[in-house]
Amino acid sequence: MTTLVTRVMTWLQGERVGADSFENQYYQERSKPSGRRRRRWVVYAREDEASRVPPAWHAWLHYTTDDIPKETSGAAPAWRKEHVPNLTGTAQAYRPPGHTLEGGQRARATGDYEPWQPN
């Protein structure tokens, strides 16, 4: 959720440079301040979810490149998976077998483990 401060700063100082397929809006400062780079930021379309920033826009936000990503229209490659948000801290988070929230019982060792023995 965009805060009031971010909205005001975006309105007063921001210059929109583009959007991505998730409808996030990307901005930079209108004028270049002396002695530093223009600030860059994203205004998320929905919840603030950093994993929803595509790689090209991430590179632009972090000054890896100064090239503003082009909007690509067309079908995604067949190998590309659907975006899955970061589920850490939620009930849907991955918990390996033996995790305390998954019963705390892990599979018995298979016997292929050999502890290191010093010479």
N, C-alpha and C positions, 0 to 999 in steps of 0.2 A: 504494500500500500504506500503510495507516494505521500510524503509528509507535506504539510503546508509550507515549510521552509523550502523544500525542494521545488515545489510548484512556483513559489514566488521567485526563487533564484533562476529557475528555468525561464520564466516569463520576462524577468528583467535583463538577464545576462546571457541567456542561451540562444544558440543558433542551431536549428534542427539540421542534421546532416543525413539522416536516413532512418530506415526501419528494417526490421528483419521479418522472417516468416512467422515468428511468434507474436508479431505486432508490437514488439518493444520499440521505443523511440530513442534515438541516439542524438546527443547534443554535445556542443563544445562552446566555449566562451566566444562571444562575438568579436572581441578585439584581443589581440595578442598583448599581454602585459609585458613590460620590460623586465628582463632578467629571469623569466621562466616560461615554460610552455603553456599553451592554452589548456585549461581543464577540460576533461571529457567525462561524460556520464551517460547513464542509461536510465530511462523511466520505463519501468516494467508495465506491461499491459495488464497483467493479473497480479498474483502474489509475487513478492520479491523472491525470485528463484534464480540464483546465479548460474545454475546448470542449464538454464534456458537461453544463455547467450551463445550464439553460434561461434565457432572457432575464428572465423574471419573478423567478426565484430570484437571478440575478446582481444585479438591481436591489435586492433585499432585502439581500443580503450586503454591498453597498456603500453601504447607507443612503440609496439614492435614494428608496426608499419604506419605510414602516414596516408596510405591509399585507403580511401573510403570504400568499403565493400560494395560491389555491384549487386543489385537485386536480380536474382536469377529466377526466371520463370521456366517452368518445365517440370518434367517428372524427375523424381529423385532416383538415384541409381538403385538397382534391384538389391544390392548388398547392404544398403543403409537401413538400420533398424529405426523403429519409432523411438522418439525421445521418452526416457523414463526419468522422472524427477528424482532427486536425492531423497531417499526414504529413511535416512538415518534419524533415529529418535522417534519414529512412528511405529505403529503396530505392524506395518508391512515391511519393516526393515529385515534384511537378511540376518538370520541367526543360524550358525552352523550347528550340526548335531552335537549334543552335549552342552549347549548353552543353558545357563540356569533358567532362562525363561522358556526353554523348550524341553523341560523335564530334567535337565542336568545329568542325563545318562548318555555317555558316549560309548561308541562301539569298543569292544575289547580289542587289544592289540593283536595283530595277526602273527606275531612271532618273527617278523622280518627286521625288527629293531635290534641293533647291536650297539650297546653303549660304548663310547670311546674309552679305551684303556691306555693310559700313558705307558711308554716303553720302560 
